[in-house]
């Protein structure tokens, strides 16, 4: 007999193991699940013991050359359906259709199969036919089409094989039984349980309705999932059913469960919500495992060492994600920071598994996962991150080894080239550090290609992190020589700054065109918090070309903060919203941030949340900025526009700041209040303001005062202008030809 076990995405390997445990052979993963061969006893065992499969189907027939709906009907009517359903019974048909050219609507395949079944039964039973009942049929048939390959099945288990029946109540963010079981399967707790004689200690500090803890208790005490509560399997009504064989296997499973309940099982489940704990207790009682789980109302963010269960154990948990905490004004990122801190400080020697539907939140847990798994929760791809928390002794031993290794490295003399770079860095630091400390600046540039041989930009963040962006070497430089120079520069940077090598993040900066400047470089999603002008920002040193904070714009952002009070503020090409944060901190009346990148808009929103700026008058729009200006009519008192030098993003016209400056600035000025100010900045090193704009508007070049002391070596790092509407009197003055009496704004 051939069976097909349906499986959720990323769980096929688990279902394969369950099929093997049930006695299956010829096991293979196919589209949508796992196919295997077994006898009736093996199928019964699978239904009794599968924790992750959603349904078990018995294969009837298959055909690899069906090319039309008529051929589907003709093949279907040849199948002896009279063996499975009679006129006195009801039936239904379900279908899955992939890559099928002849079915415009997948349901039409099910209709053709239904017609074939009815026609076949009428022929065999003197024109009598079974009725279709989609909700509560006696027999369910399933049609699976993948291209020309068609398979026909009868439902063996019934829908919802994973539904244990113990969830009388559930919280709003509920975790399904099969997903909980898959998380447990991936965890180190399950692996340890299979190796050790005793069941390892388990804790779920965010238990909700208790599904994870209950599934763990069922697993630990060897309770057959299919017998948690009385249920009627679909095979009870099939002609292949053997009641005696079924009863024997049920007795076998019950006996195994009785022995399992003698085990010493210690499972702890906490939640901050008393209602959730009450639901979890009720559900555990229905599942008959309440005696193995210690449910308590606890706020994990406030527990102390005394709350942690004695001994070493395992955490498997599903913290909230995707929404703000209802009981806190803090953003979700802060919760994950606290979770990481609690695990690091209180759970030394424990193994941790965290399920999360927003991968970036895991970056706020200050631990590096040993491994990760992907699962699917209601269509949302989720990560299971597995960690080991080192004990104090283990952590100290690692620190000692790292210090020893570092000292050995630092004891080695620098090469001549590295020594030269070191000397320049020390000289720069002696000049710039006192200036930055006096200004209260904690993120600044300390080196910018000062020596042609070592062409890179080096930025120091919070005296903790280094962003070293190497400019691509000319093609005339051998790869080995370029790599040698880079390593020498890294050596020099470590010596000069005292920043640990692990906190020196290295990237290569090349000329970027179009969307390349926004492409993600890595998948680390590790964010750090930095400070500037009374605000905090998220930066990322690994995943993108830029960190999320343009340090050369620091003076411009400070200027915006001073100008913004009571103003309606527009930030075009807003990137991660750093200027919006400063405007909001400067008490802007409202802010609008526009960017074409959903990633950066989301980042901008999080920067605002990080600073408690979540009022209703802050708006974010994903749009091409020029198109936004043409499509809207709002007026603003203060506009900041910092366009890219060039962009050829897909689906939009190319943009060149030198070529398109008139079009862009005029579009901005249509939205600027007559008494308002536009701050225009760009990084094109050869930028020159167009003469027609100088004649039409009051334009002041403020570039010199927007170049920080740490960037004075490269005054062309950007250009910045204040642009205002020219008064009517000035316009008349120009038209009368007396422009010689007006002092012309300095040109770049």
N, C-alpha and C positions, 0 to 999 in steps of 0.2 A: 504494500500500500504506500502511495506517495502522498505526503502531506506538505502543506505550505503554511508556515507561521508568519503572520504579518508582524512587521516590526517598525518602530519609529526610527527616524533618521539617527544615525550614529550608534545604533544599538544592535546591529546585526551580529556582531561577534559574541555578544552576550546571549542572544537567542540561539546562536549556533551551539554554545556551551550547554544551554538548557536542553536542546535537542539531543546532544550527545549523552547528557546525564539520563535522559529518558529512554535511551537505547536506540537512538536513531543512527542510521548509516547513510553513506552517500550524501553527506551534508554539504550544501553549497548555498552561498548567498546569491540571490537573484533580485531583480527589481522589486522593491517593496517589502522584502522579507527574506526568509530562509526556507529552502526546500530540503526535505529529507525523507528517507524511506524508513518505515518501521511497521511493526504489527499493531494490532488493536491495543495490546497492553501498553506498548510504547506511547501510543497516542493518548491513552488515558493518563499515563504518568505525566505526560507533558501538560495536559490540562490541569492536573492536580498541583504540579510543582513549578510551572513557569511563573516567574515574577515580572517579566518585562514584555512578553509578547502580548499583542492586543487581540489576536484571533487565530484560531487554527482551522484550516480548510482541508478537506479531503479531496485529492485530485480524482477526477472522473475520466476525462479525455483531454487530448491536446492535438492540435493540427498546426503545422508550421507553414502552411501555404493557403491562407485565406486572404483574398484580395478584393472582396466586395461585400456589401451588406447582404446581397443575395446568397453568395457563397457561405457567409456566416449562418444564415438561416438554414440553408441546405445541409450544412454539416451538423448544425444543432438538432435538427429534426430527426437525424439518424441515431441520436443517443437514446438509450432505453430509459427515459425519464420515469416510466411506469414502475421501475424498481425503487424509486425514491419518493414518489408522491402519487396519491390516489385522488379520485374526484371528491372524496369526502374531506380531504385536507386542504389547507390553504398554503400558498407559497409566495415568495417574493424573490426578486432578482436584484443583485447589486453588481456594480461594474467598476473596473479600473481600466482606463484606456490611455495608451502612450504611443506616439509616433504613428498614428493610424491615418492614412491619407483618405480612406473611403468613408470615414465617419466624421461629418461636420459637427455633430453633437454626440457626445459620449453616451448620453441616455438612449440614443436611438439604437445602440448596440444591445442594451438591456431590453428594449422593446422587441427587437427581433428575436432575442432568446426567449422572451416570454411568449411570443407568438408560436415559436417552434415547440415549446413545452406544451402549451395548450393544444395545438394541433396534434401532437403525438399522443397525448392522453385521450383526446376525443376519438382518435382512430382506434386506440386499444380498449376503450371502455364504452363503446357503443354511443358515441357522441356526447358522453358526459365529460365534464371538465372541472378541474379544481379552480377555486377562486383566488384572486390575488389579494393579499393582505400585507401592506407595506409596514404596518406597525407591529403586528404580533402574529407572524405567520408560523405555521407548523414546520415548514422546511424553507431554508434560504439557499438559493443557488448563487454562485458568484462567477462572473465572466471577467477574464483577464486578457486584455489585448495589448500586445507590444509589437507594433509593426504588423508583419504577416503572421506572427505567432499568436495563436489563440489557445487558452486553457480554460476548461470548465471545471468548477469545483462545487461541492456541497459544503455548507457551513457545518463544521464538526463541533466546535466549542460553543458557538453562540457569540453574539456581540459582547464586547467589553470583557474579554477574558481577564483583564487586569483589575476589574472592579471587585474588590474583596467584600464589599458590603458593610464595612464597619463605619463608614463616614456618615453618621447621622447629621452632623453639623460640620461646617467648615468656615474658615476665615475668608476674607475677600481675596487675598493672594494665596491661593491654594496650590499645593504641589501634588501632582497625581501620584498614584501608587506605583505605577511602572517607572516613572521618572525617579522617584525616591529610591526604588530598588536599584536602578541603574547607577545612581550616584553612590549608593552603598557598595555596589559591585566594584566600582572603580576605586574605592577608598582603600587605604592601608588597613583600616579596621577589618574589612572582610578578609583581606589576605592574611592578617595576623590570626584571625579566628580559625582559618583553615589549617594553619600551621601549629597553633597552640592547643593544649588540652582545655584551657579555660577560655571563656568568652571575655575578650578585652573590654575594659571600661570605655563607655561611649558617652559623649555629651553633645546635645544639640542646643545651643544657647538662644536660638531664634526659632523655636519649634512651631509656632503658629498653631494649627489644629492637630499637630502631633504626628503627621504622616510619616516623616523620616524615622522618628523614634519607634513608632508602632511597627513599621516594616522591619526595622532592625531587630525588634523583639521577636517578631514572627520568624525571622531568619535565624536568630541565635538559638531559639528553642525548637527549631526544626518543625515548625507548623506548616502544613501544606497550604499554600495560598488559596487553592481552590476549595478548601474546606473551612475557611474562616467563618463563614455563615452558610446556611443551607442555600443552595442555588440549583437551578434547573439548567443543565447543559443541553445544547442542541442535539447532541448524539443520543439523548434519551429517546427521541422520536424517530431515529433512523433505523432502517432494517438491519444494519450491521451491529447494532448494540448488543452486547453480551452482559446481561445484568449480573450474572454470577461472577464473571471476571472482574467487573467493576467493583462489586462488593468486596472481593478479595483485596483489591488494590487500595480501596478506601480503608479497610481494616489495617492493612499494612501501614498506611500513612498515619492513621490515628495512633497506632502503637508507637510509631516513631516520634510522634508529637508528645505522647505521654512521657517518654524517656527524656525528650528535650526539655520538658518543663521542670525536670529535676536539676537542671544546670544552674550554676550560680551566675546570674545575669545582673549586671549593674549598668543601667541606662539612665541618664539624667536629661531632662528636657525642661528648658526655661523659656519664658517669654515675658516681656514687659507688660503685656495686656492680660489682666485677670480673666477676661471673657474667653480669650484664646486658650488659656490653660484649662478653663472649665470645659470647653469643647473637646480639647485633647484628652482629658480624663474620661469623658463620656465615650469618645471613640475607642480609646484603649480598652475600656470595659467591654464594649461590644465585641472587640477582637479577642477578648479573654487573655490580654497580656498586661493588664493594668498593674498587676503585682510585680512586674519586672521593671517598671519605669517610675522614676521619682520626678513628678511634675512639680515645678515651683515657679512662682511669680518672681522674676528677677530682671533687673535692668543690667544687661551685660556691660554697658559702658561705665557702670559704677561699682562693679563687684570688686572685692579685695581678695587677697591670698586666702583668707579664711573661707571664702565661698567656693574655691576650687576643690573638686572632689579629691580625696587623698589618693596618692599613687600616680603613676603615669598612664595616660590613656590616649584616646582619639576623639577629635572633634569632627563631626560631619554636620554641616549646617547650610542653610539657605537664607542669608540675611536679606532684608528688604533692598530693592533697587528700583530705579526708574521713576520714583516719586520722592518728594520731600517727606521727611519724618513729620507725621501729624502732631507729635508731641514735642517738637523742637523747631526753633527758628533757624537752626543750622542746616546748611545744604547737605545732601547725601554724602558728598566727599568727606565731610568732617566725621560722619559716622564711621566710614571705612578707615580713616586715620586712627580713630579711637579703637576700632576693632584690632587693627594691627598693633597698636601700643599695648592693649590688654593681653593679647596673645604673647607678645614678646616679653612682657614683664611678669606675667603670672603663670604661663604654661610651658616653662622650660622642660624639654624632654618629651613633649606631646607631638603627635602627628595631627595636622589640620587639613581638612578638605572643605573648601568653600565653593558653593554654587553661586554664580552671578551672571545675570543677563546683560550687564553693561561692562564689557571688558575693561574700559578705562577706569572704572571704580576700583578694580583690583590693584591698579598702579598706586593707589593711595595707602594700601597696606604695605607697610615698610618691611616687607620680607620678599625674598626671591623664591618663587615656586620651584620645587624639584621637577615637576612635570605638570602638564595640563591636559584635560580632555574636553572635547566638544560634545554637547548634548543639545536637544531641541525641546524647548518648553513652550507649547502652544504656538509654534511658529517662530519663536524667538530663539536664535542661536545663543546658547549659554556656555560659559566656561566653568569647568571644575578645576580649580587651582589647588594643588597639593603642596603642603609645606611641612617642614620639620623645624620645630623651635628648639634651638640648641639650649642645653642647660647652662647654668652659670659656669660650671667647670669646663664644659665643651667650648663655650664662647671665649672664656679666658685663654684656653689652650690655642684656639684659632688666632686670637689677638696676638698672643706671644709669638706664634709662628709667623704671622704677617709682619710684626715688628722686626723679627730677626731677619726675614727675607728683605725687608725694606732697608734695614741697616747695612746688610751685606751689599745691596745694590748701591746705596748712597756712599759706601766706603770706596767704591771703585772711582778712579779719576775720570773726569769728563774728557771726551775727545777734544781736539783743538777746536773743531767747529762748534760743538756743544758749549764749550767754555766761552767762545765768542758770543753765542746767543745768550748764555747766562749773564754775561757782563752787561749786555744791552738791556735785558729784562730787569736786572737789579737797578740800573740807572733809571729806567722808566718808572719803576715802582717807587724809588726814592723821590721822584718828582711828583707823580700823580697821586699816590696814596694820601699824603697830607692834604692835598687839595680836595679830594673826594670826601675824606673824613670831615673836613671843615664844612663842606656843603651837605653833609648827611647822606651822601650817595653810597650805596652798597653794591651796585652792579655797574661796571665800567670797563673800558678797554685799556689794556696794558701794553699792547703791542700790535702794530699794523704794518706788516711787511717792511719793518725798519731796515732790514738787510735783504738785498735781492736774493741771496742764497737761501734765505729762510723766509719764504713768501707765505705768510699766514696772518690771520687776524686772531688775536687771543683776548678773550673777555673773561673777567673775574666776576663771579656772582656770589654775593654774600660771604666772601672770603672762605667759601666751602667748595665751589664748583668752578671748573674751567671749561669754557667752550673754545676749542681750538679748531678754527676753520682754515684748512690749508687751501691756498689758491693753486689750481692745477698747474703743474710744471709744464714748460714749453716742450714741444715734441722733440726738441734737440737734446733734452736731458734724458739719460738712460733711466729706466724704471728703478733699477737697483740703487742708483745714486739719489733719486728723488726719495725713495723709501728710507735710505740712510739719513738724509737730511731731516726728514720728518721725525724719525726716532731721536735724533740729536736735539731737535727743538722740544720734543716731549720731555727728554731728560733735563734740559735746561729749565723748562717751565716748572717741573716738579721741584728742582733744587731752589729756584728763585722764589717761588710762592709758598713752598711748604705744603701745597695741596697734594693729598695722596693720589697716586697714579690712577686708582680706580675712579676718582672723581674728575679726571681729565677726559672730556668727551671730544673725540676727534672726528671731523667730517671734512670732506673735500668740496670746496666751492668752485663750481665752474660757471661759465656764462649761461644763464637760464633764459629760455624762450617760452613764451606762452604759459600753458598750464604746468610746465615742468617745475616752475618755482613753487607750486603747491603740492607736488606729488609727495606721497609718503615714502620715506626712505627705509623705515623699519617697522617692527611690530611690537616694540617694547612697551609703548604706551605708559612710560614712567614719567610722572609729572613732579615738579618741585615747586615750592612756594618761595617767591622773592618779594622784596619790598622796594617801593619807589614813591617818594613824595607823599607819604602817609597812606599809600594803598598797597594791596598785595596782588600779585599776579601768579598765574600758573605758567611755568615754562617747561619745555621738553627739549632735552639735549640730544636725543638720539633719533627720533622718528621723522623729523622734517629738516629741511635745509636751514631754516631759521628757527630760533628757540621759541618764538611767540612774543618776543619783546625787542623791538628795534632800539638798541641802546643809544644810537645817535639822535633819536627823536626825544630823548629825555627832556631837554630844555623846551622843546615845542610843546610837549605834554604839560609841563609846568606852566607855560604861558597860557595854554587853553584853560587850565584850572583857574587861573586868575581872571580870565575874561568871561567865564561861563555863568557867573551868578545871575539868576533870573532870566537867562537866555534860553531860547529854543535852539537846540544844538543838533546838527546833522554831521555824521561821520561817514564819509564815502570811502569805499575800498577799506573798510574798517578793520580788516585782518582779525586780530584777537580782541579787539575792542579796548585796547589800553588807553587810547585817547578818550573814549567814551567814559571809562571809569573816572578819569581825571575831571572831565566835565561834570559828571554826576557828583563827584566829591566836592567840586567847586560850586555846588548848589544850582546847577542848571535847572531851568523850569521843566524841561523835557529833553529826551535824547532819542534820536533815530540813528540806527547803525545799519549800513547796507553793504553787502558783499555777495559775490557770486558763489562763494564756497560755503556749503552747509557745515563742513567741519569747523571752519574758523568762526562762523556765526555761533555754533554751539559752544566753542571755546570762549567766545566773547561773553555769552550769557553766563557761563560759569565764573568768569572773572568778575562779573557784576555781582553774582550771588556771593562770591567769596568776600566781597566788601559790603555785604548787606544791602545792596542796591537793587531791590526787587520790587520797587513800587510800580504802580500801573502805568506810569508815564515814561517808561523806557521800552522802546520798540526795536525789533530786529527784522530785517527784510532780506530774503535771499533774492538777489536780482542783479542783472548787469547794471552797473551804476549809471551809465549814460541813459540807458533805457528807462531806469527808474526816474531820472530827472525829467524825461519827456512824458512819462505816463502819470505823473503826480503834479499836484498844484500847491502843496504846502509851502509856507514861508518860514524861514529860519533867521534867527538873529546872529548865529555863529555857525559857520560851516568849516569843517576840516576836510580837505581833499588831498589824499596822498596816493596818487595813481601809480601803477607799475610803469616801468620804462616801456615795456612792450608786452602785448598779450595777443595770442591768436586762439583763444579758447574755442572749443568745439561748439557749434551752434550760434556763435556770435561773430560779428565783424572783427577783424584784427584791430588792435589799438596801438598807437605809437604816440607817446607823450609829446614828442617834439612836433610831429605832424598834426596831431589832433588837439593840441592845447587850446586853440581858439574855440573849437566846438565844445570842449569840455567845460572850460571856464565860463563861457557865455551861458551854457545850460545851467551851471551852478548859480550864476548871478540872477537868473530868472527866479530863483527860489530865495534869494537873499533879500531880507528886509531893506528898505532904502537907507536905514541907519545901521545896518548890520555890517559884519566883518567876515571875510572869507580868509582862512589860512590855507595857502596852497604850498605843497611841498612835493619835491620829486628827487629822485636819486640819479637821474641822467646826468652824467658828468659834463656833457657839452650843452646843457640846457641854456637857452636864451629866450627871454620873454618876448613874444611877438609884438612888433611895433603897433599893430592895430589895437591890441589890448592896452598898451601903455597910453594910447591916445583916448581910449574910451573910458577907462577906469582910473581911479587913484590907486596906484600900486607902489608899495614900499618894500624894498628888498631888505629883509631882516635876517638874512643868512648868517652874518657874523655873530649875532647875539644868540643864535640857536646852535652854534657849534660848541660843544662842551670842552672843558680843558683836556679831557682824555682823547678828544678827536682833533685837536688843533693841528696835529701833524698832517691831517688830510682834510683841509677845509672844503673840498669838493665832495665830501661824503653825501651831502644833500644840498638843495637850495630851498629857501623858504621865503614866501612873500605874504604880505597883508594886502588884500584887495578889497576896495570899497567902491560903492557907486559914487560917481562924480556928481557934485551938486549941479543944479540947473544953471547957476550963475557961472560956474566954471565952464560948462558946456557952451554957453553963449559966448563966453570970452574966447574960447578956441575957435568957434565958427567965425568970429569977427576978425580972425587973423592976428590976434595979439598974443600968440602963444609964447613969444619971446620973454614975456614978463613972468611966465610960469617956470618954476624950477623943475626940470625933467627928472623923473625918478631914475636912479642909477640902474643901468642895465647889466645883466650878467653875460 
